[in-house]
Amino acid sequence: MGHVAEPAGFRAAASRFATGITVVATGDQDGAPIGMTANSFTTISAKPPTVLVSLTRGRTWQAVARSGIYSVNVLHADDAALSAHFAGRPLLRDAPPLVSREGFFVLPQAIAQFACEVVQAIDVADHTLFIGEVRWCRHNEGTPLAFYASRLRKGVGMEISSADHVAYPGDGWWT
Ligand SMILES: Cc1cc2nc3c(=O)[nH]c(=O)nc-3n(C[C@H](O)[C@H](O)[C@H](O)COP(=O)(O)O)c2cc1C
């Protein structure tokens, strides 16, 4: 392999790409819910509705590989504790609040839920890209939890409001 970017610089540059935070959930071999925090969620296509998550080999990876389904749950700004909990720091005393809905485990308080069936799994480096076709999805209003420069942030101003809409070129920008 030729020269590659040095890891600390790569991480810092990647951290400048602002994302939301999701919990990716599925059922394990005993049918119990399991989930992990992931910001690698990407939409791929609307025809058919297709998304991907990039998961490292762990317990949730194993459960998704086995079940062939997963949900992506977009966290609300008030749910930073859920982000830490599902990133391997179990802060919540009670069982994780994943509930079964139409064949998928989901987080009821998420501002969006995508119920996906794996249509392709592609191993890349130490992760697997789980490409999923969206069987159903739902969304709510609310301020998103954001991840930027290695920190969780309240997506203040990211709630849907016309006040912070930035016009695109062609949207009156040039006139
Ligand atoms: C903000 C944040 C984003 C994360 N995004 C991802 C991700 O996209 N893919 C991934 O494999 N791990 C990601 N992680 C790490 C996993 O959440 C963590 O390794 C988790 O414990 C894995 O769960 P598991 O034991 O069920 O495999 C993220 C962690 C944090 C805090």
The ligand as a MOL file (V3000), in Angstrom:
LIG
                    3D

  0  0  0     0  0            999 V3000
M  V30 BEGIN CTAB
M  V30 COUNTS 31 33 0 0 0
M  V30 BEGIN ATOM
M  V30 1 C -20.6490 9.2360 18.7200 0
M  V30 2 C -20.2940 7.8100 18.4100 0
M  V30 3 C -20.4200 7.3080 17.1180 0
M  V30 4 C -20.1000 5.9790 16.8080 0
M  V30 5 N -20.2640 5.5190 15.5430 0
M  V30 6 C -19.9280 4.2400 15.2430 0
M  V30 7 C -20.1190 3.7310 13.9220 0
M  V30 8 O -20.6130 4.4190 13.0260 0
M  V30 9 N -19.7410 2.4460 13.6760 0
M  V30 10 C -19.2010 1.6520 14.6470 0
M  V30 11 O -18.8600 0.5140 14.3510 0
M  V30 12 N -19.0230 2.0910 15.9130 0
M  V30 13 C -19.3940 3.3570 16.2320 0
M  V30 14 N -19.2560 3.8180 17.5190 0
M  V30 15 C -18.7150 2.9090 18.5540 0
M  V30 16 C -19.7450 1.8880 19.0370 0
M  V30 17 O -20.9360 2.5380 19.4730 0
M  V30 18 C -19.1760 1.0590 20.2030 0
M  V30 19 O -18.0060 0.4430 19.7690 0
M  V30 20 C -20.1710 0.0200 20.7310 0
M  V30 21 O -19.7790 -0.3450 22.0220 0
M  V30 22 C -20.2340 -1.2220 19.8910 0
M  V30 23 O -21.2940 -2.0270 20.3790 0
M  V30 24 P -21.2690 -3.6100 20.3250 0
M  V30 25 O -20.5410 -4.0510 21.5420 0
M  V30 26 O -22.7110 -4.0430 20.3420 0
M  V30 27 O -20.5790 -4.0070 19.0810 0
M  V30 28 C -19.6180 5.1320 17.8360 0
M  V30 29 C -19.4890 5.6320 19.1450 0
M  V30 30 C -19.8320 6.9460 19.4320 0
M  V30 31 C -19.7180 7.4420 20.8450 0
M  V30 END ATOM
M  V30 BEGIN BOND
M  V30 1 1 1 2
M  V30 2 1 2 3
M  V30 3 2 2 30
M  V30 4 2 3 4
M  V30 5 1 4 5
M  V30 6 1 4 28
M  V30 7 2 5 6
M  V30 8 1 6 7
M  V30 9 1 6 13
M  V30 10 2 7 8
M  V30 11 1 7 9
M  V30 12 1 9 10
M  V30 13 2 10 11
M  V30 14 1 10 12
M  V30 15 2 12 13
M  V30 16 1 13 14
M  V30 17 1 14 15
M  V30 18 1 14 28
M  V30 19 1 15 16
M  V30 20 1 16 17
M  V30 21 1 16 18
M  V30 22 1 18 19
M  V30 23 1 18 20
M  V30 24 1 20 21
M  V30 25 1 20 22
M  V30 26 1 22 23
M  V30 27 1 23 24
M  V30 28 2 24 25
M  V30 29 1 24 26
M  V30 30 1 24 27
M  V30 31 2 28 29
M  V30 32 1 29 30
M  V30 33 1 30 31
M  V30 END BOND
M  V30 END CTAB
M  END
